[in-house]
């Protein structure tokens, strides 16, 4: 009689545990990096809108010698712009000064983020209740752990 040897096909439990451990390690590294990347993308809404608002307010001032009345539909004291997804924008101003602010929306995971710019182009970043973020009185911090 000839004996046939049967070979088992498939994966052993040890091999599966090794694969699960490797996936867990990669996930522990990748998920925080991806979250940070998405957050930086959301911050761009604030910084680009503040820079654009400053330009429009300065153009308005050059034409009218006042910031009162603002720049078209987005005016200091006027209605905030529609369509902003991650930040709420406000503008406080007088005839000679203004401060445009972007405050993160809680519903979009941006709670604690506040960015501002004024007529002297002083840019500030304030982070309330966020560990690892550095407040700045002279620039917009857009990445955790960075400073100016």
C-alpha positions as a Markdown table, in Angstrom:
| # | Residue | x | y | z |
|---|---|---|---|---|
| 1 | Unk | 0.0 | 0.0 | 0.0 |
| 2 | Unk | 1.1 | 3.4 | -0.9 |
| 3 | Unk | 0.7 | 6.0 | 1.6 |
| 4 | Unk | -0.2 | 9.4 | 0.5 |
| 5 | Unk | 0.8 | 12.3 | 2.5 |
| 6 | Unk | -1.7 | 15.1 | 2.7 |
| 7 | Unk | -0.5 | 18.6 | 2.9 |
| 8 | Unk | -2.6 | 21.2 | 4.7 |
| 9 | Unk | -3.2 | 24.4 | 2.8 |
| 10 | Unk | -4.1 | 27.7 | 4.4 |
| 11 | Unk | -2.6 | 29.8 | 7.2 |
| 12 | Unk | -1.6 | 28.8 | 10.6 |
| 13 | Unk | -2.8 | 30.8 | 13.7 |
| 14 | Unk | 0.7 | 32.1 | 14.3 |
| 15 | Unk | 0.9 | 33.5 | 10.7 |
| 16 | Unk | -2.5 | 35.2 | 11.1 |
| 17 | Unk | -1.4 | 36.8 | 14.4 |
| 18 | Unk | 1.8 | 38.1 | 12.8 |
| 19 | Unk | -0.2 | 39.7 | 10.0 |
| 20 | Unk | -2.7 | 41.2 | 12.5 |
| 21 | Unk | 0.2 | 42.6 | 14.6 |
| 22 | Unk | 1.8 | 44.2 | 11.5 |
| 23 | Unk | -1.5 | 45.8 | 10.5 |
| 24 | Unk | -2.0 | 47.1 | 14.0 |
| 25 | Unk | 1.5 | 48.7 | 14.0 |
| 26 | Unk | 1.0 | 50.3 | 10.6 |
| 27 | Unk | -2.4 | 51.6 | 11.7 |
| 28 | Unk | -1.0 | 53.2 | 14.9 |
| 29 | Unk | 1.4 | 55.2 | 12.7 |
| 30 | Unk | -0.8 | 55.9 | 9.7 |
| 31 | Unk | -4.1 | 57.0 | 11.4 |
| 32 | Unk | -2.6 | 60.0 | 13.4 |
| 33 | Unk | -0.6 | 61.1 | 10.3 |
| 34 | Unk | -3.7 | 61.0 | 8.2 |
| 35 | Unk | -5.8 | 62.9 | 10.8 |
| 36 | Unk | -3.1 | 65.6 | 11.0 |
| 37 | Unk | -3.1 | 65.8 | 7.2 |
| 38 | Unk | -6.8 | 66.3 | 7.0 |
| 39 | Unk | -6.7 | 68.9 | 9.8 |
| 40 | Unk | -4.1 | 70.9 | 7.9 |
| 41 | Unk | -6.3 | 70.9 | 4.8 |
| 42 | Unk | -9.2 | 72.3 | 6.8 |
| 43 | Unk | -7.0 | 75.0 | 8.2 |
| 44 | Unk | -6.4 | 76.2 | 4.7 |
| 45 | Unk | -10.0 | 77.4 | 4.5 |
| 46 | Unk | -9.4 | 79.8 | 7.3 |
| 47 | Unk | -6.0 | 81.1 | 6.2 |
| 48 | Unk | -6.9 | 81.6 | 2.6 |
| 49 | Unk | -10.1 | 83.4 | 3.4 |
| 50 | Unk | -8.4 | 85.7 | 5.9 |
| 51 | Unk | -5.7 | 86.6 | 3.4 |
| 52 | Unk | -8.4 | 87.2 | 0.7 |
| 53 | Unk | -10.5 | 89.3 | 3.1 |
| 54 | Unk | -7.4 | 91.4 | 4.1 |
| 55 | Unk | -6.7 | 92.1 | 0.4 |
| 56 | Unk | -10.3 | 93.1 | -0.3 |
| 57 | Unk | -10.5 | 95.3 | 2.8 |
| 58 | Unk | -7.2 | 97.1 | 1.8 |
| 59 | Unk | -8.5 | 97.6 | -1.7 |
| 60 | Unk | -11.7 | 99.1 | -0.3 |
| 61 | Unk | -9.7 | 101.3 | 2.0 |
| 62 | Unk | -7.6 | 102.6 | -0.9 |
| 63 | Unk | -10.7 | 103.6 | -2.8 |
| 64 | Unk | -12.8 | 105.0 | 0.1 |
| 65 | Unk | -10.3 | 105.9 | 2.9 |
| 66 | Unk | -12.3 | 103.9 | 5.3 |
| 67 | Unk | -12.8 | 100.2 | 6.2 |
| 68 | Unk | -16.4 | 100.9 | 7.2 |
| 69 | Unk | -18.6 | 99.3 | 4.6 |
| 70 | Unk | -16.0 | 96.6 | 3.8 |
| 71 | Unk | -15.3 | 94.8 | 0.6 |
| 72 | Unk | -18.4 | 94.1 | -1.3 |
| 73 | Unk | -20.7 | 91.4 | 0.1 |
| 74 | Unk | -18.2 | 90.5 | 2.9 |
| 75 | Unk | -18.0 | 93.6 | 5.0 |
| 76 | Unk | -16.9 | 94.5 | 8.5 |
| 77 | Unk | -20.1 | 94.5 | 10.4 |
| 78 | Unk | -21.9 | 92.8 | 7.5 |
| 79 | Unk | -23.1 | 89.3 | 7.0 |
| 80 | Unk | -20.6 | 86.5 | 7.2 |
| 81 | Unk | -19.8 | 84.7 | 4.0 |
| 82 | Unk | -21.9 | 81.7 | 3.1 |
| 83 | Unk | -20.5 | 78.3 | 2.2 |
| 84 | Unk | -17.7 | 78.1 | 4.7 |
| 85 | Unk | -17.5 | 74.6 | 5.9 |
| 86 | Unk | -15.0 | 74.4 | 8.7 |
| 87 | Unk | -14.8 | 77.9 | 10.2 |
| 88 | Unk | -17.1 | 80.8 | 11.1 |
| 89 | Unk | -15.8 | 84.2 | 10.0 |
| 90 | Unk | -16.4 | 87.5 | 11.6 |
| 91 | Unk | -15.1 | 91.0 | 11.0 |
| 92 | Unk | -15.0 | 93.8 | 13.5 |
| 93 | Unk | -13.9 | 97.2 | 12.5 |
| 94 | Unk | -14.0 | 101.0 | 12.5 |
| 95 | Unk | -13.1 | 103.5 | 9.9 |
| 96 | Unk | -9.3 | 103.0 | 10.4 |
| 97 | Unk | -9.0 | 99.4 | 11.9 |
| 98 | Unk | -10.4 | 95.9 | 11.5 |
| 99 | Unk | -9.9 | 92.4 | 12.8 |
| 100 | Unk | -11.1 | 89.5 | 10.7 |
| 101 | Unk | -11.4 | 86.2 | 12.7 |
| 102 | Unk | -11.9 | 82.6 | 11.8 |
| 103 | Unk | -13.2 | 80.3 | 14.5 |
| 104 | Unk | -13.3 | 76.6 | 14.0 |
| 105 | Unk | -16.7 | 74.8 | 13.9 |
| 106 | Unk | -17.3 | 72.1 | 16.5 |
| 107 | Unk | -19.4 | 70.1 | 14.1 |
| 108 | Unk | -16.4 | 69.7 | 11.8 |
| 109 | Unk | -13.9 | 68.8 | 14.4 |
| 110 | Unk | -12.2 | 72.2 | 14.5 |
| 111 | Unk | -13.1 | 73.2 | 18.0 |
| 112 | Unk | -10.4 | 75.4 | 19.6 |
| 113 | Unk | -8.9 | 76.8 | 16.4 |
| 114 | Unk | -9.0 | 80.6 | 16.0 |
| 115 | Unk | -7.1 | 82.6 | 13.4 |
| 116 | Unk | -7.1 | 86.4 | 13.0 |
| 117 | Unk | -5.6 | 89.1 | 10.8 |
| 118 | Unk | -5.8 | 92.9 | 11.2 |
| 119 | Unk | -5.1 | 96.1 | 9.2 |
| 120 | Unk | -1.4 | 95.9 | 10.1 |
| 121 | Unk | -1.3 | 92.3 | 8.7 |
| 122 | Unk | -0.7 | 90.9 | 12.2 |
| 123 | Unk | -1.7 | 87.3 | 12.0 |
| 124 | Unk | -2.5 | 85.4 | 15.2 |
| 125 | Unk | -3.2 | 81.8 | 16.0 |
| 126 | Unk | -5.0 | 80.7 | 19.2 |
| 127 | Unk | -5.6 | 77.1 | 20.2 |
| 128 | Unk | -7.9 | 76.5 | 23.1 |
| 129 | Unk | -7.9 | 73.1 | 24.7 |
| 130 | Unk | -5.6 | 71.6 | 22.1 |
| 131 | Unk | -2.4 | 69.9 | 23.3 |
| 132 | Unk | 0.6 | 70.1 | 21.1 |
| 133 | Unk | -0.5 | 73.3 | 19.3 |
| 134 | Unk | 1.5 | 76.5 | 20.0 |
| 135 | Unk | -0.3 | 79.9 | 20.2 |
| 136 | Unk | 1.3 | 82.6 | 18.2 |
| 137 | Unk | 0.9 | 86.4 | 18.2 |
| 138 | Unk | 2.6 | 87.0 | 14.9 |
| 139 | Unk | 1.8 | 84.2 | 12.4 |
| 140 | Unk | -0.7 | 81.5 | 11.5 |
| 141 | Unk | 0.4 | 78.1 | 12.9 |
| 142 | Unk | -0.9 | 75.4 | 10.5 |
| 143 | Unk | 0.7 | 72.3 | 11.9 |
| 144 | Unk | 0.8 | 70.7 | 15.3 |
| 145 | Unk | 4.1 | 71.2 | 17.0 |
| 146 | Unk | 5.1 | 74.2 | 14.8 |
| 147 | Unk | 5.8 | 77.7 | 15.9 |
| 148 | Unk | 6.9 | 80.9 | 14.2 |
